[in-house]
Amino acid sequence: MASKTSRDVLGRGLGVLRQAIREQPRIFTVAVVGSVLFGAMIIVSARVVGSVVGEVALPAIERGEVGAGTLALAAAALFGISVLRVAGIFGRRLGAGYMQYRLQASYRRRVTRRYLELPLSWHHRNSTGTLLSNANSDVEAAWYPIAPLPFAVGTLAMLVGAIVSLFATDWALALVGLAVFPALFALNVVYSRRMAPRQARAQRLRAEVSGIAHESFDGALVVKTMGREAQETARFAGRAGELRDSLIAVGRLRGIFDPLLETLPSLGTLAVLVVGAFRLRQGAISVTELVSVAFLFTVLAFPVRAIGWVLAELPRSVAGWDRVRRVLDATGEMPYGQRVLDPAETAPATLTFHDVHYSYPPAEAHPPGAQVLGEVGFTVPAGRTVALVGPTGAGKSTIASLAVRLVDPDSGTVSLDGVDVRELTSASLAGTVALVAQVPFIFDDTVRANIALDRPGVDDEVVWAALRLAEADGFVAALPDGLDTMVGERGTSLSGGQRQRLTLARALAGRPRLLVLDDATSAVDPRVEAAILAGLRSSTAAAGVPAASILVVAYRRATIALADEVIYVEQGRVLARGTHSELLTTVPGYVDLVTAYEQAEVERAQESSYDDDVAPLPSGLEIEVDR
């Protein structure tokens, strides 16, 4: 079984190399030509060195003098060979490096592009650490053998030339070469087979360590406030220790095989000298030929290692390639259509849900195939505000995701101005609809960059208009550098409400015709929230930011009361619709829910007031609690 697995790794690894050659044939050809030139010069140099020793040095020793012309000719020959070897090395290394880095850059772009094409459901099944590892270390690992590959190909050509040269010199010395060269190759194959599972495990552990580190850093607030620093450190240390042990196992195996790979050519040189001396006494070969063959075996040790380097890195390459292909071959992307809504249209858009059904994919559903939405149908008329209200898990966020096409329905249609959103181009959809999520995301950049996002036409005037409409202009103006203030990673220098208002301003700056708010003002003071929603409903709210239709996932009574219509959702179905006052008189479940939300708001406000009013206890005063 192990042998079968090793053969499979070797075959798949060679397939990865073939893929690289197909993608970069010209650069690979340049690198191989340089490598073949280097190998040819090694064989030629062996002949020249043998001739210098046998036909220049020994006769000079016998005569007691050295001919200047002969010596100059020998020096010129050696110098010329050295220049050609340097040219071969330069071409080989430049081509191999250029090929490797181009492949890595190309596949990083492909992986990243694929990430952006795949739906959120796929991202939910894969940790951020794993995705980072796919785009970085896995891509590097997949193309790591490219660096020594041209050298190895040139070495194979050189070995063929060396064997031919040996047979042209003497059959006995050729048999020594036939014994040594296959032994070297067999040793490299065994090395590759033993290394395969170790490299695969190390590559997997790299991703896991990256994932734990990212999770711990990203959740630093939770870790610190819950006092989990020691546990998180121990969790990371445990997996890092596994990676360390795995890499040590790789190094230990390399430490065993490297000396063997170094020793075998040396043993070959010794065998050549023994056999060659015997053949020299028989008169079968000359001193020139013996020195040439011995020198050839001496200098072949290093190039032959290139084959071992490629074979040794194939298991790691296969492991990285499999992880990269898992991303590139992932299915579930949502192709866009070719229809375009009128880009000059600025009037609010009409959103329509018609008999929409949606279920989570089998990998995400609990139980598998569980339906999230069923027979959902409603309309957000142009210029109107519709509130989605329902208990936790009712499907409100799923409806919001469908409205902006983060997911597609299993059946039914979601349309904008009568056009199915699946028929729209990506640019047309993005220019018409904007989503503001409950959890805001802020880039580690300036306030201006976070709002403008380098979109054409979004200048400072539009940015300030959007900030005013989001009730964020006041705190932004008070920042040390105004729009040029750096807000830190994920906006750590801002409060939760400030981050939500910035993300709202970002959406508004794009002048959407439909605005979807998924509880996007939950961290904002209720009075500020009411001012924001009142401003959004006004067609003259801010110069440069036209009014939009609004679909808002709402919890607060004041927010719900501002809506023109309320859609009450339970268990993925629309149970009632009407104004806030109408539902209060006709839907008991709606009354209970809104009352519960309102009571929770009152209790939070009272707790906040209590915390502000209570003075700290005098130092040293203790309160005994009756247990």
Disulfide bonds with the S-S distance in Angstrom:
none
